[in-house]
Amino acid sequence: MRVLIADKFEKSGLDGLAAVGCTVIFKPDVNDDSLTDAIKKANPDVLVVRGTKVTESMLDTGSIKLIVRAGAGYNTIDVKGASRRGIYVSNCPGQNSIAVAELAFGLVLALDRRIADNVADLRAGKWNKGEYSKSKGLYGQTLALIGLGKIGQEMAKRAKAFGMRVVAWSRSLTPELAAEIGVEWQPDMISAVQKGDVVSIHVALTPATHNMIGKDVFEAMKPGAQFINTSRGEIVDQDALIAAMRSKGIRAGLDVFANEPTGANGEYTDEIIREPNFYGTHHIGASTDQAQEAIAAETIRIVKTFMETGKVPNVVNLATSTPAIYTLVVRHKDRPGVLAHVFDILKAADINVQETENIVFDGAEAAVARINVDTHLPDYVVHDIRSGNKDIIDVTLFELATPAGSDDV
């Protein structure tokens, strides 16, 4: 299997992929047109990226079967374009949780004690102990977490070690789960941010979360509170944040921005960096040796599993539900041509198959095929399937109670 790595990647990952039998093409500096050219030349089965953008036009260049995002977020990949072409997209969730939480909490400490300003003055030869002797301190303060996945949970651990109260909200968080994790459940996002001396964002970027942190959220925050974002810049209405920084003294610690440069180096002139209440880092939350080694190991596992089984761990672009409303169950002898017979009849009747699986019983004498279809099968179709092949034992049609693959199943 040919693997094109179009980004920086750990040597342990390169060696590990080679060790499992992959031909590795390592092009860490390609992007845009140069990535398109690299895909043409390498014709990879698997494309591995970190921050490099993967556009729909690139997907027509070669015969890519799987794209692995060597990290958690995958907003730099055209997932819809990949789905239209039957290309798996996978990621490495949770492998950088500790690294991101460490940076996020570092921003909390830096804002509270104005560490960057201290350093800047000292480097300029200026001693200003009177100015920097003022801070709230974190003990007894409240951390409000928006999103309580793995990174949010790591933040909660660190906050409690500093003696902070932790409140949290996420769409999936229940009072029972909050109690199990050891945080105070909040019924909605506004309730959470109203209590926070520090508000930290830990949600994935989706159409539903785009600009979810807007004017109403900042209006609900305490004057002078900290706002930390190490998730994705597009989650925040940056104009609303700047307005809150100016009107309410909100102090922002950001590792991510709405308009980030595409490359590793370059100029950055966004308006927010000139705000006196702003502290920022260069989207480096996951950039620790520990995190990158863990991500490399997970990438190897994903590719190895795909090579050996055809299945993809952590796949993000399979349908959660399909239009299927009936399941056709075919019990049959495990012989050649049985499933071909079934599918030929379905095709002739213009019936589309949404999902299918064939399970073989012990001894490989018999099997059961489960075939989900998006319309009712006429009696004659069921009859033709049952009677048209001597190796078919029985045919049954079931109506699905809920759409196939839905979250209610």
C-alpha positions as CSV (number, residue, x, y, z in Angstrom):
1,M,0.0,0.0,0.0
2,R,1.4,3.4,-1.0
3,V,1.2,6.1,1.6
4,L,1.8,9.8,0.8
5,I,2.6,11.9,3.9
6,A,2.0,15.5,2.9
7,D,3.0,17.2,6.1
8,K,5.5,17.0,9.0
9,F,5.4,13.6,10.6
10,E,7.4,11.8,13.3
11,K,10.2,9.5,12.3
12,S,8.7,6.8,14.4
13,G,5.6,7.1,12.2
14,L,7.5,6.8,9.0
15,D,9.4,3.8,10.3
16,G,6.3,2.2,11.6
17,L,4.4,2.5,8.4
18,A,7.3,1.0,6.5
19,A,7.5,-1.8,9.0
20,V,3.9,-2.9,8.4
21,G,4.6,-3.1,4.6
22,C,3.7,0.3,3.3
23,T,5.6,2.2,0.6
24,V,6.0,5.6,2.2
25,I,6.4,8.8,0.2
26,F,7.3,11.7,2.5
27,K,6.6,15.2,1.2
28,P,6.4,17.4,4.3
29,D,6.5,20.8,2.5
30,V,3.8,20.3,-0.2
31,N,0.6,22.2,-0.4
32,D,-1.9,23.5,-3.0
33,D,-0.6,22.9,-6.5
34,S,2.5,21.1,-5.3
35,L,0.3,18.6,-3.3
36,T,-1.8,18.0,-6.4
37,D,1.4,17.3,-8.3
38,A,2.7,15.0,-5.5
39,I,-0.6,13.0,-5.6
40,K,-0.3,12.6,-9.4
41,K,3.3,11.3,-9.2
42,A,2.9,9.1,-6.1
43,N,-0.7,7.8,-6.9
44,P,-1.1,6.9,-3.2
45,D,-3.7,4.6,-1.6
46,V,-3.5,6.6,1.6
47,L,-2.9,10.4,2.1
48,V,-1.8,11.5,5.5
49,V,-2.0,15.2,6.5
50,R,-1.8,17.4,9.6
51,G,-2.6,21.0,8.7
52,T,-2.3,20.7,4.9
53,K,-5.5,21.5,3.1
54,V,-7.1,18.8,1.0
55,T,-9.4,20.1,-1.7
56,E,-12.0,18.4,-3.8
57,S,-10.0,18.8,-7.0
58,M,-7.1,17.0,-5.4
59,L,-9.3,13.9,-4.9
60,D,-9.7,13.5,-8.6
61,T,-6.0,13.5,-9.2
62,G,-5.1,9.9,-8.1
63,S,-6.8,6.8,-6.6
64,I,-6.8,7.8,-3.0
65,K,-8.9,5.4,-0.8
66,L,-8.2,6.8,2.6
67,I,-7.3,10.2,4.0
68,V,-5.9,10.2,7.6
69,R,-5.8,13.5,9.5
70,A,-2.9,13.1,11.9
71,G,-4.7,15.0,14.6
72,A,-8.3,15.5,15.9
73,G,-10.0,18.2,13.8
74,Y,-10.5,17.6,10.1
75,N,-11.9,20.9,8.9
76,T,-9.0,21.3,6.4
77,I,-10.2,18.3,4.5
78,D,-13.1,18.5,2.0
79,V,-15.0,15.7,3.7
80,K,-18.1,16.0,1.5
81,G,-16.0,15.8,-1.6
82,A,-14.3,12.6,-0.2
83,S,-17.7,11.1,0.7
84,R,-19.0,11.7,-2.9
85,R,-16.1,9.6,-4.1
86,G,-16.2,6.9,-1.6
87,I,-13.0,7.9,0.1
88,Y,-12.7,7.2,3.8
89,V,-11.7,10.1,6.1
90,S,-10.2,9.2,9.5
91,N,-8.7,11.1,12.3
92,C,-6.7,10.5,15.6
93,P,-9.1,11.8,18.3
94,G,-7.8,12.0,21.9
95,Q,-4.2,11.5,21.1
96,N,-3.4,15.2,21.7
97,S,-5.8,15.8,24.6
98,I,-3.2,16.3,27.3
99,A,-1.0,18.6,25.1
100,V,-3.9,20.9,24.2
101,A,-5.1,21.0,27.8
102,E,-1.5,21.9,29.0
103,L,-1.4,24.8,26.6
104,A,-4.9,26.0,27.4
105,F,-4.1,26.0,31.1
106,G,-0.8,27.7,30.3
107,L,-2.8,30.5,28.7
108,V,-4.9,30.7,31.8
109,L,-1.9,31.1,34.0
110,A,-0.2,33.5,31.6
111,L,-3.2,35.8,31.5
112,D,-3.7,35.8,35.2
113,R,-0.1,36.8,35.9
114,R,0.5,38.7,32.7
115,I,3.6,36.6,32.1
116,A,4.2,37.6,28.4
117,D,4.0,41.3,29.4
118,N,6.5,40.7,32.2
119,V,8.9,39.0,29.8
120,A,8.5,41.8,27.2
121,D,9.3,44.5,29.7
122,L,12.3,42.7,31.1
123,R,13.7,42.1,27.6
124,A,13.3,45.8,27.0
125,G,15.3,46.5,30.1
126,K,12.2,47.8,32.1
127,W,11.6,46.8,35.7
128,N,7.9,47.3,36.6
129,K,7.1,45.3,39.7
130,G,4.4,47.7,40.8
131,E,2.4,47.1,37.6
132,Y,2.7,43.3,37.6
133,S,2.1,42.7,41.3
134,K,-1.7,42.7,40.6
135,S,-3.5,39.5,39.8
136,K,-6.6,37.7,40.9
137,G,-5.1,34.3,41.4
138,L,-6.8,31.1,40.3
139,Y,-7.6,29.4,43.7
140,G,-11.3,29.5,44.4
141,Q,-12.2,30.9,40.9
142,T,-14.6,29.1,38.6
143,L,-13.6,27.5,35.3
144,A,-16.5,27.2,32.8
145,L,-15.9,24.5,30.2
146,I,-17.9,24.6,26.9
147,G,-17.5,21.1,25.6
148,L,-16.4,18.2,27.9
149,G,-14.7,15.7,25.6
150,K,-11.3,14.3,26.3
151,I,-9.6,17.8,26.3
152,G,-12.2,19.3,28.4
153,Q,-11.9,16.5,30.9
154,E,-8.1,17.0,31.1
155,M,-8.7,20.7,31.7
156,A,-11.1,19.9,34.6
157,K,-8.4,17.8,36.2
158,R,-5.8,20.6,36.1
159,A,-8.3,23.2,37.3
160,K,-9.2,21.1,40.3
161,A,-5.6,20.7,41.1
162,F,-5.3,24.5,41.3
163,G,-8.3,24.6,43.7
164,M,-10.8,25.9,41.1
165,R,-14.5,25.2,40.9
166,V,-15.4,23.6,37.5
167,V,-18.8,24.0,35.8
168,A,-19.5,22.5,32.3
169,W,-22.0,22.3,29.5
170,S,-22.1,20.3,26.3
171,R,-24.9,19.0,24.2
172,S,-24.3,15.5,25.3
173,L,-23.5,16.1,28.9
174,T,-26.0,14.8,31.5
175,P,-26.1,15.5,35.2
176,E,-25.1,11.9,35.9
177,L,-22.0,12.0,33.6
178,A,-21.0,15.4,35.0
179,A,-21.1,13.9,38.5
180,E,-19.0,11.0,37.4
181,I,-16.4,13.3,35.9
182,G,-16.5,15.6,39.0
183,V,-17.8,18.8,37.5
184,E,-21.0,20.8,38.0
185,W,-23.6,20.2,35.2
186,Q,-25.1,23.3,33.6
187,P,-28.4,23.2,31.7
188,D,-27.2,25.5,28.9
189,M,-24.2,27.4,27.6
190,I,-25.2,30.8,28.9
191,S,-25.7,29.4,32.4
192,A,-22.2,28.0,32.3
193,V,-20.4,31.2,31.0
194,Q,-22.3,33.4,33.5
195,K,-20.5,31.5,36.3
196,G,-17.0,31.4,34.8
197,D,-14.1,33.6,35.9
198,V,-12.4,31.6,33.1
199,V,-14.4,30.3,30.1
200,S,-12.6,27.7,28.0
201,I,-13.9,26.3,24.7
202,H,-13.4,22.6,23.7
203,V,-15.8,21.7,20.9
204,A,-15.2,20.4,17.4
205,L,-15.9,22.6,14.4
206,T,-19.1,21.6,12.6
207,P,-21.8,23.5,10.7
208,A,-23.7,23.6,14.1
209,T,-20.8,25.0,16.0
210,H,-19.6,27.6,13.5
211,N,-19.7,31.0,15.2
212,M,-21.6,29.4,18.2
213,I,-19.7,31.7,20.6
214,G,-21.2,35.1,19.7
215,K,-22.4,38.3,21.2
216,D,-24.9,36.7,23.5
217,V,-22.1,34.6,25.1
218,F,-19.8,37.5,25.7
219,E,-22.6,39.6,27.1
220,A,-23.3,36.8,29.6
221,M,-19.6,36.7,30.8
222,K,-18.3,38.4,33.8
223,P,-16.5,41.7,33.2
224,G,-12.7,41.0,33.2
225,A,-13.2,37.3,32.8
226,Q,-10.7,35.2,30.8
227,F,-11.8,33.6,27.4
228,I,-9.7,30.7,26.2
229,N,-10.0,29.0,22.8
230,T,-7.7,26.2,21.8
231,S,-10.3,24.4,19.6
232,R,-10.9,26.2,16.3
233,G,-11.1,29.9,15.5
234,E,-14.2,29.6,13.4
235,I,-16.2,28.6,16.4
236,V,-16.0,32.2,17.7
237,D,-17.4,35.4,16.3
238,Q,-14.1,37.2,16.5
239,D,-15.7,40.7,16.0
240,A,-18.0,40.0,19.0
241,L,-15.0,38.9,21.0
242,I,-13.0,42.1,20.2
243,A,-16.0,44.2,21.1
244,A,-16.2,42.4,24.5
245,M,-12.5,42.8,25.1
246,R,-13.0,46.6,24.6
247,S,-16.3,47.1,26.5
248,K,-16.0,44.5,29.3
249,G,-12.3,44.0,29.7
250,I,-12.5,40.4,28.6
251,R,-9.0,38.9,28.4
252,A,-8.5,36.4,25.5
253,G,-6.0,33.6,25.3
254,L,-6.2,32.1,21.8
255,D,-4.2,29.4,20.1
256,V,-6.6,29.4,17.1
257,F,-7.9,32.2,14.8
258,A,-10.6,32.7,12.3
259,N,-8.1,33.7,9.5
260,E,-5.0,31.7,10.0
261,P,-2.1,31.7,7.5
262,T,-2.0,28.4,5.5
263,G,1.7,27.9,5.8
264,A,4.0,27.4,8.8
265,N,5.5,30.8,8.4
266,G,4.3,34.2,7.2
267,E,2.9,37.6,8.2
268,Y,-0.1,37.8,10.5
269,T,-1.9,41.1,10.8
270,D,-5.3,40.2,12.2
271,E,-6.9,43.0,14.1
272,I,-7.2,41.1,17.4
273,I,-3.4,40.8,17.9
274,R,-3.2,44.5,18.6
275,E,-5.7,44.3,21.5
276,P,-3.9,44.9,24.9
277,N,-6.1,42.1,26.5
278,F,-5.0,39.6,24.0
279,Y,-2.5,36.7,24.5
280,G,-1.9,34.2,21.7
281,T,0.1,31.3,20.4
282,H,0.6,30.0,16.9
283,H,-1.9,27.1,16.8
284,I,0.5,24.8,18.6
285,G,-1.8,23.1,21.0
286,A,-1.0,19.6,19.8
287,S,2.6,20.3,19.1
288,T,4.4,18.4,21.8
289,D,6.7,15.4,21.3
290,Q,4.4,13.3,23.4
291,A,1.3,14.1,21.4
292,Q,3.0,13.7,18.0
293,E,4.4,10.3,18.9
294,A,0.9,9.2,20.0
295,I,-0.6,10.6,16.8
296,A,2.0,8.8,14.7
297,A,1.2,5.5,16.5
298,E,-2.5,6.0,15.9
299,T,-1.9,6.7,12.2
300,I,0.0,3.5,11.9
301,R,-2.8,1.6,13.6
302,I,-5.4,3.1,11.2
303,V,-3.4,2.3,8.1
304,K,-2.5,-1.2,9.3
305,T,-6.1,-2.0,10.1
306,F,-7.2,-0.8,6.7
307,M,-4.5,-2.9,5.0
308,E,-5.5,-6.0,6.8
309,T,-9.3,-5.8,7.1
310,G,-10.5,-3.1,4.8
311,K,-12.1,-1.4,7.8
312,V,-11.1,2.1,9.0
313,P,-10.9,3.0,12.7
314,N,-12.1,6.5,13.6
315,V,-13.8,7.0,10.2
316,V,-15.7,10.4,10.3
317,N,-17.7,10.3,7.0
318,L,-19.9,7.3,7.1
319,A,-23.6,8.0,7.1
320,T,-25.3,7.9,10.6
321,S,-28.5,7.1,8.9
322,T,-29.7,6.0,5.4
323,P,-32.9,6.0,3.5
324,A,-33.4,2.3,4.1
325,I,-36.8,1.3,5.4
326,Y,-36.8,-2.5,4.9
327,T,-34.3,-5.3,5.7
328,L,-34.3,-8.3,3.4
329,V,-32.9,-11.4,5.3
330,V,-31.7,-14.2,3.1
331,R,-30.6,-17.5,4.8
332,H,-28.6,-19.5,2.3
333,K,-26.0,-22.2,1.8
334,D,-22.5,-20.7,1.7
335,R,-22.1,-21.3,-2.1
336,P,-20.9,-19.2,-5.0
337,G,-23.4,-17.2,-6.9
338,V,-26.1,-16.9,-4.2
339,L,-25.6,-13.2,-3.5
340,A,-25.1,-12.4,-7.2
341,H,-28.5,-14.0,-7.8
342,V,-30.1,-11.8,-5.1
343,F,-28.5,-8.6,-6.3
344,D,-29.4,-9.3,-10.0
345,I,-33.1,-9.6,-9.1
346,L,-33.0,-6.4,-7.0
347,K,-31.3,-4.6,-9.9
348,A,-33.9,-5.8,-12.4
349,A,-36.6,-4.4,-10.0
350,D,-34.8,-1.1,-9.8
351,I,-34.4,-1.5,-6.0
352,N,-31.4,0.2,-4.4
353,V,-29.3,-1.5,-1.7
354,Q,-28.3,0.9,1.1
355,E,-26.3,-1.5,3.3
356,T,-25.5,-5.2,3.3
357,E,-23.6,-7.8,5.4
358,N,-23.2,-11.5,5.0
359,I,-22.5,-13.5,8.1
360,V,-21.2,-17.1,7.9
361,F,-22.1,-19.7,10.5
362,D,-19.6,-22.0,12.1
363,G,-18.4,-24.6,9.7
364,A,-19.0,-22.4,6.6
365,E,-22.0,-24.4,5.5
366,A,-24.6,-21.7,5.8
367,A,-24.8,-17.9,6.0
368,V,-27.3,-15.1,6.5
369,A,-27.3,-12.0,4.3
370,R,-28.9,-8.8,5.7
371,I,-29.7,-6.3,3.0
372,N,-31.2,-2.9,3.7
373,V,-33.2,-1.4,0.9
374,D,-35.0,2.0,0.5
375,T,-38.4,0.7,-0.7
376,H,-40.8,-2.1,-0.1
377,L,-40.2,-5.3,-2.1
378,P,-43.1,-6.5,-4.2
379,D,-44.1,-10.1,-3.5
380,Y,-42.9,-11.2,-6.9
381,V,-39.4,-10.0,-6.1
382,V,-39.3,-12.0,-2.8
383,H,-40.7,-15.0,-4.7
384,D,-38.1,-14.8,-7.5
385,I,-35.3,-14.5,-4.9
386,R,-36.6,-17.5,-2.9
387,S,-37.3,-19.8,-5.9
388,G,-34.6,-18.8,-8.3
389,N,-31.6,-20.4,-6.6
390,K,-31.5,-23.9,-5.1
391,D,-29.0,-22.8,-2.4
392,I,-31.4,-20.3,-0.8
393,I,-33.0,-21.7,2.4
394,D,-35.4,-18.9,3.3
395,V,-36.2,-15.2,2.6
396,T,-37.9,-12.8,5.0
397,L,-38.7,-9.1,4.7
398,F,-38.8,-6.9,7.8
399,E,-39.8,-3.2,8.1
400,L,-37.3,-1.2,10.0
401,A,-38.7,0.5,13.1
402,T,-36.3,3.5,12.6
403,P,-34.1,4.5,9.7
404,A,-31.1,2.2,9.3
405,G,-28.1,3.3,11.1
406,S,-29.8,6.1,13.0
407,D,-28.8,7.1,16.5
408,D,-32.0,5.6,17.9
409,V,-31.1,2.1,16.8
